[in-house]
Amino acid sequence: MRYNVDLNEADSEPRRSLTPKLDVDWVPLKTHPVFTAATAVDYDDSVSPPLRSLLVSDGASRLYFWDSTKLCLHRISIRLGEPEPTSVLAASPSKVLQPDVPLDFVVHKISINKNGSAIALVGPGGLWIMYLYGHSSTRDSSTVICRTVRVGPQIYNGDHDVIRTLQVSWHPYSNFHLGVLSSDSVFRLFNLSADGVQPEQEYYLQPVEPGQSKNASSICPVDFSFGGDHLWDKFSVFVLFSDGSIYILCPVVPFRSTYKCESILEIYNDAQSFGLKSANPTAVSNSSLAISWLEETFPNLVQATDGGDMTVIVAHPCALFDASLALQGPLRRACNNGNEGDISIKGAECEGRAVSLLYKLISKDSVLVTAWSGGQLQIDALADEIQPVWNLGSPPRVHVDPNDNILGHAMICELITGKLSEVKLDQPLDYTVWLGLPPPLLRLAIVDLALPKKMERCSLIMMFVDKLMDERIYALHNGGIDSIILHFLPFTSQSRGQDQTMKTPSVHPVLNTCQGDTSNPFPLCGFASLSDSFGYSWIVGVTISQECIVLEMKTWNLQVPVQFSNFLNEGKLAATATGEKNESERSEIISKNLLSGPKVVLLPQSSSNMRSVTADSIEGRSMLHQYFKLFHENYVEYAHTVYYELKQHGPELKRLIDDQQARLREAQQKLLKVGGKQELLEDRIERAIKLHNVLEERIYRLKNLPGAHKRPLSKAEREFKSTLDHFTGVEVDALHTSIDTLTARLRRYTNSSKNNNLVNQQHKIHRRNTCVQGSQISQLKSSLEKLSLLNAENAKKVKLVESTIKSKEANRC
């Protein structure tokens, strides 16, 4: 047995509980009652997104599935590799976890924290946290009542639902910090161990200067991803906007989060060695700020540099009072000196809008994968290291307690004013290190998932990493789950001395939810990746229909990318295992020496008077004896050898004959089946011919319709039409989102200003804040009026363009 379920699995309390244990049965995961007896909910398209994520794994021996019908959470204990190496057993019945408060919204996504103690419930009605250890129900001993609290109720209000949560993710270095990106272009970090009502950190993203935005999609964020365990990447947040541009926030550190002391010392020594000793004053200034921030955030860092024995270091609350974080970006493609090349963000093959972002640290490469609504994945790698950058003269807003301890802070993250030069690959380190330049991107590949055309315009793609193999990425979409394996990583291949020629990633379908009908697939509502120490990997997908919930699972044993040569070798081994042999491997029935016949032996020379010799004479007898001896040695012994070999190979001959007869019978059966299907094939061919004739008649009638002979659009007209389609599909939605966000922000600021005026009239600081809020309200009102005018002008332009196109089409007809 590879995995043992928790001995207290049947208990509803933690390990010290005295609740009696319940007997459980271990059944195959695919036939578990949760997935076979549940009835699905028919969600309305206006409420339900195309994809939901209602299944998660704690990374050990438990699966969690949200039941949208009973509004509860199922905790399922599993055993990997029992009884067969490729099978998965699940405990039945499952443990039911019930929220202690009624939830009045539809859950679209669940996410579990690092230590498996809490799950985030995300939906259009808000954001809730469900703590997984509670008390038993008085009505049912198999049900656990769990404490459930709402996160940011004043911000993400389900009544108005104007400020929407775009992405929710647990921080990788904390069990209690939750990152939330919302539609008001604000990234918030909540500390659930202290206060889940107010955010601990707020970052107001401003990717463009006020009034300088050329399109609305450039100011609408869609997704974010935390960095990995590599230098300053661990303190970075990557934010994706609707037009595909990627920005970086660095450094972002949750209060009281823990890090390895060795990794912090590495970036601390790097700042002192390459930053302070640089001849460039900008590099000296940036590195000085980074060193100051590190020493304030990690007070024990100086002790560790003096030779202290520390393995883990804790981050303390810190905020530079005269500087805010700069929004680094947008990240552009790398170029060589003198050859700018293509530095565009969006690839030529990508269509639609950006929908999701994934960061993955693979050995020495930091890989960013951007998913587009057209079904393409844009894979890039960072060509340089990330460095922290601040905007001086922009102090943050800090919240402190009566003892002047920092409880939280908020800041506006803007681009650095002035034009920054692009980072070039062939420049020396003195021209790139600690100058505040955003790292360039190396384009590795653009993968087209080849989604059905009816799905492309509204496709949402979720991406997850594989726990067993770093080079593997899973993409979830309406059609199912695909596996993408990267075969080329620039810095990793260089460090390992491997072939540095760029290789195209391979795409393998894992699960298909279309069931033969690509126009109406079953929506995917859950995904989990399981793996064990023996190299086996399980992909579990849950699809939902109007009748039931279906669980699909795929298992394989692949620890390394599959190469074509290995595939051939496996094919040869499989052929040998099934008993198939080629001609050279077949045993010989008769040796080649026997097939050549008896040896030719020369007769002894006879004298001229042989005819006078009689058989009764002594000479005649000796001659006959000599001839008989030669005949016996050559022909009789040859015949005896042939008889012996044929007798010995009799069973082999019988086996070959039986094999040939079996193949003959199989061929005859196939011929009979073909003969039975001949009539069916003739009927299908006849129907196809009739359908072909009907289609020809329809085409002929369509040719005679008015307007069928109009000329195709010219290149300029096609470009203009694509611009209109992009404006209709992306820009108008982005403008409406911006207006709704500004309206919600104005309402929130108005309410907060009224409360502050009533409560804090005697404090000068609060009066100053009130004045600032009044100016902000006026700015927001003016911005709202400008956006309304801009929206009205755009609507007029669209109507004008439509009327122009209609008039041109009428003239052509």
C-alpha positions in Angstrom: 0.0 0.0 0.0 1.6 3.2 -1.1 -0.6 5.7 0.6 -2.5 5.3 3.9 -5.5 7.4 4.6 -5.5 9.5 7.8 -6.4 7.2 10.7 -8.9 9.9 11.9 -10.5 10.3 8.5 -13.9 9.1 9.7 -13.8 11.6 12.6 -15.4 15.0 12.2 -13.0 16.6 14.7 -9.2 16.9 14.6 -7.0 14.1 15.7 -7.7 14.5 19.4 -11.5 14.1 18.9 -13.3 11.3 20.7 -16.0 11.0 18.1 -16.6 7.3 17.1 -15.1 6.2 13.8 -17.4 5.4 10.9 -16.9 2.4 8.6 -15.9 3.3 5.1 -15.8 1.2 1.9 -13.0 1.7 -0.7 -14.5 1.9 -4.2 -13.0 3.0 -7.5 -12.9 6.7 -7.8 -14.8 6.7 -11.1 -17.8 4.9 -9.5 -17.9 6.9 -6.3 -21.4 7.8 -5.2 -20.6 11.6 -5.2 -20.0 11.5 -9.0 -22.6 8.9 -9.9 -25.6 9.8 -7.8 -25.3 13.6 -7.9 -27.8 15.6 -10.0 -26.4 18.6 -11.9 -27.8 22.1 -11.8 -28.8 23.7 -15.0 -27.0 27.0 -14.8 -28.1 29.9 -16.9 -25.6 31.2 -19.4 -25.9 34.7 -18.0 -24.8 33.5 -14.5 -22.4 30.6 -15.2 -19.1 31.1 -16.8 -17.9 28.7 -19.6 -15.5 27.0 -17.2 -15.8 26.2 -13.5 -13.2 24.7 -11.1 -15.1 22.8 -8.4 -12.5 20.0 -7.8 -9.2 20.4 -6.0 -6.6 18.2 -4.4 -4.6 18.9 -1.2 -1.5 17.3 -2.9 -1.6 14.3 -0.5 -4.5 11.9 -0.1 -7.7 14.0 -0.3 -9.9 15.4 -3.0 -12.5 18.2 -2.4 -15.5 18.6 -4.6 -18.2 21.3 -4.3 -21.7 20.1 -4.7 -23.7 22.9 -6.4 -27.0 21.2 -5.6 -26.6 20.6 -1.9 -24.3 23.6 -1.4 -21.7 21.6 0.5 -18.2 20.4 0.2 -17.3 16.7 -0.1 -14.0 15.5 1.3 -12.9 12.2 -0.4 -9.9 10.3 0.9 -8.1 8.4 -1.8 -5.5 5.7 -2.2 -3.2 5.8 -5.2 -2.0 2.7 -6.9 -4.3 0.2 -5.2 -4.9 -2.6 -6.0 -3.2 -2.1 -9.4 -0.5 0.5 -10.0 -2.8 2.5 -12.3 -6.0 2.5 -10.2 -7.3 4.9 -7.6 -9.6 4.0 -4.7 -11.8 6.4 -2.8 -13.4 6.2 0.6 -17.2 5.9 0.6 -19.2 7.6 2.0 -17.4 10.9 1.7 -17.1 13.4 4.5 -19.6 16.3 4.1 -18.4 19.8 5.0 -21.3 22.2 5.5 -20.8 26.0 5.7 -22.2 27.5 9.0 -23.8 30.3 7.1 -26.1 30.1 4.0 -24.4 31.0 0.8 -26.6 33.0 -1.6 -24.5 32.8 -4.7 -23.3 30.2 -7.2 -19.7 29.0 -6.6 -17.6 29.0 -9.7 -14.2 28.2 -8.3 -12.7 26.6 -5.2 -9.0 26.9 -4.2 -7.2 25.3 -1.3 -4.3 26.8 0.6 -0.9 25.3 1.1 -1.4 23.4 4.3 -4.9 22.3 3.4 -6.7 24.1 6.3 -9.0 26.5 4.3 -10.7 26.7 0.9 -11.7 29.8 -0.9 -15.2 29.9 -2.5 -15.3 32.3 -5.4 -18.4 33.3 -7.4 -20.2 36.3 -8.8 -21.7 37.0 -5.4 -18.5 37.5 -3.5 -15.6 35.7 -1.9 -15.8 33.4 1.1 -13.3 31.4 3.1 -14.3 28.0 4.5 -12.1 26.6 7.3 -12.0 22.8 6.9 -11.9 21.8 10.6 -15.1 22.3 12.4 -17.6 20.5 14.7 -20.0 17.7 14.0 -23.6 18.3 13.2 -26.2 17.5 15.8 -28.5 16.0 13.1 -26.0 14.0 11.1 -22.7 12.6 12.5 -21.2 12.4 9.0 -21.6 16.1 8.4 -19.1 18.7 9.7 -20.1 22.3 10.2 -17.3 24.6 9.1 -16.8 28.2 9.9 -17.2 30.3 6.8 -16.3 34.0 6.6 -16.7 36.6 3.9 -13.6 38.4 2.5 -13.8 42.1 1.7 -17.6 42.4 2.1 -17.4 46.2 1.7 -15.5 45.8 -1.6 -16.9 42.7 -3.3 -20.6 43.3 -2.6 -22.8 40.7 -4.1 -25.9 43.1 -4.2 -24.5 45.4 -6.8 -21.8 43.0 -8.3 -20.1 45.9 -10.0 -16.6 45.2 -8.7 -16.0 41.7 -9.9 -13.2 39.3 -8.7 -11.2 38.4 -11.8 -8.7 36.0 -10.2 -8.2 34.7 -6.7 -5.0 32.8 -5.6 -3.3 31.8 -2.4 0.2 33.2 -1.9 2.8 30.4 -2.2 4.8 31.6 0.9 1.9 32.0 3.3 -1.0 29.8 4.5 -3.2 32.8 5.3 -2.7 35.4 2.6 -5.0 35.5 -0.4 -4.4 37.6 -3.5 -7.4 39.1 -5.3 -7.4 40.9 -8.6 -10.7 42.8 -9.3 -12.3 44.6 -12.2 -11.5 48.0 -10.6 -7.8 47.5 -11.6 -6.7 46.9 -8.0 -4.6 44.0 -6.6 -5.3 43.3 -3.0 -3.7 41.0 -0.5 -5.8 39.8 2.4 -4.4 38.4 5.7 -7.0 36.0 6.9 -5.2 35.3 10.2 -5.7 39.0 11.2 -8.6 40.6 9.3 -10.5 39.4 6.3 -12.6 42.5 6.0 -10.0 45.1 5.1 -7.1 44.2 2.8 -3.6 44.2 4.2 -2.1 45.6 1.0 -3.6 47.4 -1.9 -2.0 48.2 -5.2 -3.9 50.5 -7.6 -2.7 49.6 -11.1 -2.3 52.4 -13.6 -0.6 51.0 -16.7 -1.0 54.3 -18.7 -0.9 57.9 -17.8 -4.3 59.6 -17.3 -5.8 60.6 -20.6 -3.1 58.8 -22.7 -5.0 55.5 -23.2 -5.4 54.6 -26.9 -7.7 51.6 -26.3 -9.8 50.5 -23.4 -8.4 46.9 -23.4 -5.0 48.2 -22.3 -6.3 49.3 -18.9 -8.5 46.2 -18.1 -6.7 43.5 -16.1 -7.8 39.9 -16.6 -5.4 37.7 -14.6 -2.3 37.6 -12.3 0.2 35.0 -11.2 2.7 34.9 -8.3 6.4 34.3 -9.1 8.4 31.2 -8.1 11.5 30.5 -5.9 14.1 32.3 -7.9 15.9 35.5 -6.8 13.4 38.4 -7.0 10.8 36.3 -8.7 9.5 35.1 -5.3 8.5 38.8 -4.5 6.9 39.4 -7.9 3.3 39.5 -9.1 2.7 39.3 -12.9 -0.4 41.0 -14.1 -2.0 40.3 -17.5 -4.2 42.9 -19.2 -6.8 42.3 -21.9 -4.6 43.4 -24.8 -2.0 40.8 -23.8 0.5 43.2 -22.1 2.2 41.8 -18.9 3.3 44.0 -16.0 5.3 43.2 -12.9 4.9 44.4 -9.3 8.1 43.9 -7.3 8.5 43.5 -4.3 5.2 42.3 -2.9 5.6 40.4 0.4 2.9 39.2 2.8 3.4 40.3 6.4 4.7 37.4 8.6 5.4 35.2 5.6 8.5 32.8 5.8 11.3 32.4 3.3 14.6 30.5 3.2 17.4 32.5 4.6 19.8 31.4 1.9 17.7 32.8 -0.9 17.3 36.2 0.8 21.1 36.4 1.4 21.6 35.7 -2.3 19.7 38.7 -3.5 21.1 40.8 -0.7 24.7 40.1 -1.6 23.8 40.6 -5.3 22.5 44.1 -4.6 25.7 45.0 -2.7 28.1 43.5 -5.3 26.6 44.6 -8.5 24.4 47.6 -7.5 26.4 49.7 -5.0 29.7 49.2 -6.9 28.2 50.2 -10.2 29.4 53.3 -12.0 25.9 54.3 -13.0 24.1 56.5 -10.4 20.7 55.0 -11.3 21.9 51.5 -10.4 23.4 52.8 -7.1 20.1 54.5 -6.2 17.9 51.5 -7.1 20.2 49.0 -5.3 20.3 51.3 -2.2 16.5 51.3 -2.0 16.5 47.5 -2.4 19.0 47.0 0.4 17.1 49.4 2.7 13.9 47.5 2.0 15.5 44.1 2.6 17.0 45.2 5.9 13.6 46.7 7.1 11.6 43.7 5.9 14.0 41.1 7.3 15.6 42.6 10.5 17.5 39.4 11.2 19.2 39.6 7.8 22.2 41.4 9.2 22.6 38.8 11.9 22.5 36.1 9.2 25.2 37.8 7.2 27.5 37.8 10.2 27.5 34.0 10.3 24.3 33.3 12.2 22.8 29.8 12.0 19.4 30.6 10.4 17.4 28.5 7.9 14.1 30.4 7.8 13.5 34.1 8.0 10.2 35.9 8.6 9.1 39.0 6.7 8.1 42.0 8.9 5.6 44.7 7.9 7.5 47.3 5.8 6.7 50.3 3.6 9.0 53.0 2.2 7.3 56.2 3.3 8.6 58.3 0.3 8.2 55.8 -2.5 5.6 53.5 -4.0 6.1 50.4 -6.2 6.5 51.1 -9.9 4.5 49.1 -12.4 7.2 47.5 -14.6 6.3 46.9 -18.2 4.8 46.2 -20.5 7.2 43.3 -21.1 8.4 43.2 -24.7 10.3 40.7 -26.9 14.0 40.7 -26.7 16.0 42.2 -29.5 19.7 42.5 -30.6 21.6 45.7 -30.8 21.0 47.4 -34.1 18.2 45.1 -34.9 15.0 46.0 -33.1 13.1 43.1 -34.7 9.5 42.4 -33.6 9.0 43.8 -30.1 5.2 43.4 -30.2 3.5 41.8 -27.3 0.8 39.9 -29.2 1.9 37.2 -31.6 0.7 37.3 -35.2 -1.0 34.0 -34.7 -3.0 34.9 -31.6 -6.6 35.9 -32.0 -9.1 37.6 -29.7 -8.2 38.8 -26.2 -5.9 37.6 -23.5 -7.8 35.5 -20.9 -5.3 33.9 -18.5 -1.7 33.9 -17.4 0.6 31.2 -15.9 4.0 31.6 -14.4 6.2 28.5 -14.1 9.8 28.1 -12.9 11.4 25.3 -14.8 15.0 24.7 -13.6 16.8 28.0 -14.6 14.0 29.4 -16.8 11.1 31.6 -15.8 8.3 30.8 -18.2 5.2 32.9 -18.8 2.3 31.4 -20.7 -0.5 33.6 -22.0 -3.8 32.1 -23.2 -5.9 33.9 -25.8 -9.6 33.5 -26.4 -8.9 32.3 -30.0 -7.4 29.1 -28.5 -3.7 30.0 -28.7 -1.0 29.7 -26.0 1.8 32.2 -26.2 4.9 30.8 -24.4 7.7 33.2 -23.4 10.7 33.0 -21.1 12.3 35.9 -19.2 15.6 36.8 -20.8 16.8 38.8 -17.7 16.4 38.9 -14.0 13.6 40.9 -12.3 14.7 43.7 -10.1 12.6 45.9 -7.6 11.7 49.3 -8.8 10.1 52.2 -6.9 8.6 55.6 -7.9 10.2 58.2 -5.6 8.0 61.1 -4.5 4.9 59.0 -4.4 4.3 58.1 -0.7 1.9 55.2 0.1 -1.0 55.4 2.4 -0.1 53.5 5.6 -2.4 52.1 8.3 -0.8 51.9 11.7 -2.0 50.9 15.2 -1.6 53.2 18.4 1.9 51.8 18.8 2.9 52.9 15.3 3.1 49.3 14.0 2.2 48.9 10.4 -1.1 47.1 9.9 -1.4 47.7 6.1 -0.7 50.0 3.3 -2.1 51.1 -0.1 -0.3 52.7 -3.0 -0.8 53.8 -6.6 1.5 51.9 -9.0 2.3 53.9 -12.0 4.7 53.6 -14.9 8.1 55.3 -14.5 7.8 58.7 -16.3 10.1 59.1 -19.2 11.0 56.7 -22.0 13.1 53.7 -21.0 15.4 52.1 -23.5 14.9 48.5 -24.5 17.1 45.7 -23.0 19.2 44.1 -25.7 20.7 40.7 -25.5 24.3 41.6 -26.5 24.7 44.5 -24.0 27.1 44.1 -21.1 25.8 43.9 -17.5 26.7 47.5 -16.7 24.0 48.7 -19.1 21.2 46.5 -17.8 21.8 45.5 -14.1 19.9 47.6 -11.5 18.8 50.3 -14.0 15.0 49.6 -13.5 14.5 48.2 -16.9 11.8 45.6 -17.2 13.1 42.2 -18.3 12.6 41.3 -22.0 10.8 38.2 -23.2 12.2 35.3 -25.3 9.4 33.9 -27.6 9.6 30.1 -27.3 6.5 29.1 -29.2 2.9 29.8 -30.0 0.7 26.7 -29.6 -2.7 26.5 -31.3 -5.1 24.2 -29.5 -7.3 24.0 -32.6 -10.5 24.7 -30.7 -13.8 24.4 -32.6 -14.8 27.6 -34.4 -18.0 27.9 -32.4 -16.0 28.0 -29.1 -13.2 30.4 -30.1 -15.0 33.7 -29.6 -16.1 32.9 -26.0 -13.3 30.5 -25.0 -11.9 30.8 -21.5 -8.7 28.8 -20.9 -7.4 27.8 -17.5 -3.8 26.6 -17.1 -2.3 24.4 -14.4 1.2 23.0 -13.9 2.1 19.3 -13.6 3.4 18.2 -10.2 5.4 15.3 -11.6 7.1 16.9 -14.6 8.0 20.5 -14.7 8.0 20.8 -18.5 4.3 19.8 -18.7 1.4 22.3 -18.7 -2.3 21.5 -18.7 -4.8 23.7 -20.6 -8.5 23.4 -19.7 -11.1 24.7 -22.1 -14.6 23.9 -23.3 -13.4 21.0 -25.4 -11.6 19.2 -22.6 -8.0 19.1 -21.3 -4.8 19.2 -23.3 -1.2 18.5 -22.2 1.6 20.7 -23.5 5.2 19.5 -23.1 8.0 22.0 -23.6 11.1 20.5 -25.3 13.2 23.6 -25.4 14.2 25.9 -22.5 17.0 28.3 -23.4 18.9 28.7 -20.1 18.2 25.2 -18.8 19.5 23.6 -22.1 22.6 25.8 -22.0 23.5 24.9 -18.4 23.0 21.2 -19.2 25.0 21.3 -22.4 22.1 20.1 -24.4 21.2 20.9 -28.0 20.1 24.5 -28.1 18.1 24.3 -31.3 14.6 25.5 -30.7 12.0 22.6 -30.7 8.3 23.0 -31.0 6.2 22.0 -28.0 4.1 18.8 -28.3 0.4 18.9 -27.6 -1.5 15.8 -26.5 -5.3 15.6 -25.8 -5.9 14.2 -22.3 -9.7 14.4 -21.9 -12.4 15.2 -24.4 -15.8 16.6 -23.3 -17.3 17.1 -26.8 -18.4 13.4 -27.1 -18.4 13.7 -30.9 -20.4 17.0 -31.0 -18.0 19.9 -31.0 -20.8 22.4 -31.1 -22.4 21.4 -27.8 -19.8 20.0 -25.4 -20.3 19.1 -21.8 -19.0 21.9 -19.6 -15.9 21.1 -17.6 -16.4 21.9 -13.9 -13.4 20.4 -12.2 -9.8 19.2 -12.6 -7.2 17.6 -10.4 -3.7 16.3 -11.1 -2.5 13.4 -8.9 0.9 11.8 -8.8 2.9 9.3 -6.6 6.6 8.6 -6.0 6.5 5.7 -8.5 6.2 7.9 -11.5 2.4 7.4 -12.1 0.3 10.4 -12.9 -3.5 10.7 -12.8 -5.6 13.4 -14.5 -9.1 13.7 -13.0 -11.7 15.7 -14.9 -15.4 16.3 -13.9 -17.9 17.2 -16.6 -21.5 18.3 -15.8 -24.7 18.0 -17.7 -28.4 18.5 -17.0 -28.8 14.9 -15.8 -25.7 13.9 -13.9 -22.0 14.6 -13.0 -19.5 12.4 -14.9 -15.9 11.8 -13.7 -13.3 10.9 -16.3 -9.7 9.8 -15.5 -6.6 9.1 -17.4 -3.5 7.4 -16.1 0.1 7.1 -17.4 3.6 6.5 -16.2 5.7 9.3 -17.9 8.4 10.9 -15.9 10.2 12.4 -18.9 9.0 13.8 -22.2 8.3 11.1 -24.7 10.7 11.0 -27.6 10.1 9.5 -30.9 13.0 7.0 -30.5 11.6 5.8 -27.3 8.3 5.3 -28.9 9.9 3.1 -31.6 11.7 1.1 -29.0 8.5 0.6 -27.0 6.8 -0.6 -30.2 9.6 -3.2 -30.8 9.3 -4.4 -27.2 5.5 -4.7 -27.5 5.8 -6.7 -30.7 8.3 -9.0 -29.1 6.0 -9.4 -26.0 3.1 -10.4 -28.2 5.0 -13.2 -29.9 5.5 -11.5 -33.3 8.8 -12.5 -35.0 10.3 -11.5 -38.2 11.7 -13.9 -40.7 15.3 -13.7 -39.3 14.1 -14.5 -35.8 12.1 -17.6 -36.8 13.7 -20.9 -36.0 15.0 -22.9 -38.9 13.0 -26.1 -39.8 15.8 -27.7 -41.8 19.4 -26.5 -41.7 20.9 -24.9 -44.8 23.4 -27.8 -45.1 20.6 -30.3 -45.5 18.7 -28.2 -48.0 21.8 -28.2 -50.3 21.5 -32.0 -50.6 24.0 -34.8 -50.0 27.6 -34.1 -50.6 28.9 -35.0 -54.1 31.5 -37.8 -53.7 33.8 -38.8 -56.5 33.7 -42.5 -57.4 36.9 -44.5 -57.3 38.7 -44.9 -60.5 38.1 -48.2 -62.2 40.5 -50.1 -64.5 39.9 -50.8 -68.1 39.1 -54.5 -67.5 36.3 -53.9 -65.1 33.7 -55.4 -67.4 35.5 -58.7 -67.3 35.1 -58.8 -63.5 32.2 -60.9 -62.3 30.2 -60.4 -59.2 31.3 -63.7 -57.7 34.9 -62.9 -58.0 37.0 -61.4 -55.2 37.6 -58.2 -57.1 33.9 -57.8 -57.8 32.9 -58.3 -54.2 35.4 -55.7 -53.0 34.2 -53.3 -55.6 30.5 -53.7 -54.6 31.4 -53.4 -50.9 33.2 -50.1 -51.7 30.2 -48.7 -53.6 27.8 -49.7 -50.9 29.9 -48.0 -48.3 30.0 -44.8 -50.3 26.2 -44.9 -50.7 25.6 -45.5 -47.0 27.9 -42.7 -45.9 26.3 -40.1 -48.2 22.7 -41.0 -48.9 21.5 -43.2 -46.1 23.1 -41.0 -43.4 21.7 -37.9 -45.2 18.2 -39.4 -45.2 18.5 -40.4 -41.6 19.6 -36.8 -40.6 16.7 -35.3 -42.6 14.2 -37.7 -40.9 15.6 -36.8 -37.5 15.4 -33.0 -38.0 11.9 -33.3 -39.4 10.8 -35.4 -36.4 12.4 -33.0 -33.9 10.7 -29.9 -35.6 7.3 -31.6 -35.8 5.7 -29.6 -32.9 7.1 -26.3 -34.4 5.6 -27.2 -37.7 2.3 -28.0 -36.1 2.4 -24.6 -34.2 3.1 -22.7 -37.4 0.3 -24.6 -39.2 -2.2 -23.9 -36.4 -1.1 -20.2 -36.4 -1.7 -20.0 -40.2 -5.1 -21.7 -39.9 -6.1 -19.3 -37.1 -5.0 -16.3 -39.2 -6.9 -17.8 -42.1 -10.1 -18.1 -40.0 -9.7 -14.6 -38.7 -9.3 -13.3 -42.3 -12.4 -15.3 -43.3 -14.4 -13.7 -40.4 -13.3 -10.3 -41.5 -14.3 -11.0 -45.0 -17.7 -12.1 -43.8 -18.1 -8.9 -41.8 -17.2 -6.8 -44.8 -19.7 -8.8 -46.9 -22.4 -8.1 -44.3 -21.6 -4.4 -44.3 -21.6 -4.1 -48.0 -25.3 -3.4 -48.3 -24.9 -0.8 -45.5 -22.0 0.8 -47.3 -24.0 0.8 -50.6 -26.9 2.5 -48.8 -24.6 5.2 -47.3 -23.0 5.8 -50.7 -26.4 6.2 -52.3 -27.5 8.6 -49.5 -24.3 10.6 -49.9 -24.9 10.9 -53.7 -28.4 12.1 -53.1 -27.1 14.7 -50.5 -24.5 15.8 -53.0 -27.1 16.4 -55.6 -29.3 18.3 -53.2 -26.3 20.5 -52.2 -25.5 21.1 -55.9 -29.1 22.3 -56.4 -28.9 24.6 -53.4 -25.6 26.0 -54.6 -27.2 26.7 -58.0 -30.1 28.4 -56.4 -27.9 30.5 -54.1 -25.9 31.7 -57.1 -29.0 33.1 -58.6 -29.9 35.1 -55.4 -29.4 38.9 -55.6 -26.0 40.0 -54.2 -24.4 36.6 -54.7 -22.0 38.0 -57.3 -20.6 40.9 -55.2 -16.9 41.4 -55.1 -14.9 40.2 -52.1 -13.6 42.8 -49.7 -10.3 44.4 -50.5 -7.3 44.3 -48.1 -8.1 47.7 -46.7 -11.7 46.8 -46.2 -10.8 43.6 -44.5 -8.4 45.4 -42.1 -11.1 48.0 -41.4 -13.7 45.2 -40.7 -11.2 43.4 -38.4 -10.7 46.7 -36.5 -14.5 47.1 -36.1 -14.8 43.5 -34.9 -12.1 44.1 -32.4 -13.7 47.3 -31.3 -17.1 45.6 -30.9 -15.8 42.5 -29.1 -13.2 44.1 -26.8 -13.2 47.8 -26.6 -16.9 48.4 -26.0 -16.9 45.7 -23.3 -13.8 47.3 -21.7 -15.4 50.7 -21.8 -18.6 49.4 -20.1 -16.4 47.7 -17.5 -14.5 50.9 -16.8 -17.7 52.9 -16.5 -19.2 50.4 -14.0 -15.9 50.3 -12.0 -15.8 54.1 -11.8 -19.4 54.1 -10.7 -18.8 51.6 -8.0 -15.7 53.4 -6.8 -17.5 56.7 -6.8 -20.3 55.2 -4.7 -17.9 53.6 -2.3 -15.9 56.8 -1.9 -19.1 58.8 -1.4 -20.2 56.5 1.4 -16.8 56.5 3.0 -16.5 60.3 2.8 -19.9 60.7 4.6 -18.8 58.3 7.4 -15.5 60.1 7.8 -17.2 63.5 8.0 -19.5 62.3 10.8 -16.9 60.4 12.8 -13.6 62.2 12.3 -14.5 65.9 12.2 -12.1 66.7 15.1 -9.0 65.3 13.6 -6.9 67.3 11.2 -5.5 64.3 9.4 -9.0 63.0 8.7 -10.2 66.4 7.6 -7.2 66.5 5.2 -8.2 63.0 3.9 -11.8 64.3 3.4 -10.5 67.1 1.2 -8.4 64.7 -0.7 -11.4 62.4 -1.2 -13.5 65.4 -2.3 -10.9 66.2 -5.0 -10.9 62.5 -6.0 -14.6 62.5 -6.3 -14.5 65.5 -8.5 -11.8 63.9 -10.6 -13.9 60.7 -10.8 -16.9 62.7 -11.9 -15.0 64.5 -14.6 -13.5 61.2 -15.7 -16.9 59.6 -15.8 -18.3 62.5 -17.9 -15.3 62.2 -20.3 -15.9 58.4 -20.6 -19.6 59.0 -21.2 -18.8 61.5 -24.0 -16.2 59.2 -25.4 -18.7 56.3 -25.4 -21.3 58.4 -27.1 -18.8 59.5 -29.8 -17.7 55.9 -30.4 -21.3 54.8 -30.7 -21.9 57.6 -33.3 -18.7 56.4 -35.2 -19.9 52.8 -35.1 -23.3 53.8 -36.5 -21.7 55.9 -39.2 -19.4 53.1 -40.2 -22.3 50.6 -40.3 -24.3 52.9 -42.5 -21.3 53.4 -44.8 -20.9 49.7 -45.1 -24.6 49.1 -45.8 -24.6 51.8 -48.5 -21.5 50.2 -50.1 -23.1 46.8 -50.1 -26.3 48.3 -51.5 -24.3 50.0 -54.4 -22.6 46.7 -55.2 -25.9 44.8 -55.4 
